[in-house]
Amino acid sequence: MSRFWSAVTHGLTPYVPGEQPALDNLVKLNTNENPYGPSPRALAAIRAVTEDSLRLYPDPDAKALKAALANRYGVSPAQVFIGNGSDEVLAHAFIGLLKHARPLWMPDVTYSFYPVYCGLYGIEYRQIPLDDAFALRPEDYFPSDHPGASRHPSSEGNERAGAIIFPNPNAPTGRLLPIEDVERIVAANPDAVVLVDEAYIDFADPSASAISLVDRYPNLLVVHTFSKSRALAGLRIGFAIGHPDLIAGLERIKNSFNSYPLDRLALAGAMASVEDESWFQTSCRKVIATRATLTAQLQALGFEALPSAANFVFVRHPAFDAAELAAALRQRAIIVRHLKTPRTEQYLRITIGDDNQCATLVDALQNILHTT
């Protein structure tokens, strides 16, 4: 049937999501899901709305959820946008805020959905290499006429960005750009939207979020998800916080695409999750503690691990091929993510599971390394 595809469809290289295998006794550490599950209050709220009201459309503006998020983050409801997962929020931002005559700038090792959106929406983009330690250099994102602009070869060719996007912490590396450096990029590009994708920020220092900067910079948009720290990946809830003008632009796109993005179950679960701050904080602390333990254990086995502020670690072993390690783990019903791009082909991205899952992983790796 491909003869009926449009030229755009023929030209797309779709995003490949993490595998969701149906294996018995699986230790699943490949898609950065939260091992501790959603807030019990969120589950109760979801069950409570499985009633006759499901015959009615949900609130298209998600007013109650916007108010709850605005209250939590110290902004106004007019600064909050709600979408069907952060991927949909990002998609709306790409077409509504990031598509301009000049190219969109992004890191070369980053969330692989970004180039897919560029292909879908016909956005010219430029990938700026991370340094040898997979760190983002703020100076590479300054306009060429800025006093602090990088003269690194990777910065040549474009005088000014049409817009800028990067995750913080970065994915798949897990590295965190300090809030001071985020602000430097935003301040250096007052005429370009800077989108900071903070899907994993809740596993970092709370002060690291760029939401604290949105009232000072009308060009800054910060995107969050309920999939990671709030363990609601199955409901698809995302949001953005920024200047009301940016949010109004996203609303125009949403209402030209799908004016009812979140169903009643998702709205109820999200509201209850935001209200259960104790569960949220406890869950994040457990992931952070396990991350530190797992990193130390992997390093003891000879792995090199990048400093991570996310709910995963990005590691390589100098003496073993990453693809072979991933295959050997799979034979033991342990799934990790092997990203086969040139700069990352010798790295594994390993989700932080619970303590038992991580212990199983370490035991398996110890066996593999000592018998290979």
ABEGO torsion letter per residue (X at the ends): XAAABBAAAAABBBBBBBBBBBBBGBBBAAAGBBAAEBBAAAAAAAAAABBAAAABBBBAAGAAAAAAAAAAAGBBAAABBBBBEAAAAAAAAAAAAABBABBBBBBABBBAAAAAAAAAAGBBBBBBBBBAAGBBBAAAABBAABAABBABAAABGBABBABBBBBOBBOAAGBBBBAAAAAAAAAABAABBBBBBAAAAAABBAAABAAAAAAABAABBBBBBAABAAGAAAAGBBBBBBBAAAAAAAAAAAAAABABABBAAAAAAAAAAAABAAAAAAAAAAAAAAAAAAAAAAAAAGBBBBBBABABBBBBBAABBAAAAAAAAAAAGBBBBBBABAAAAABBBBBBBBAAAAAAAAAAAAAAAAAX
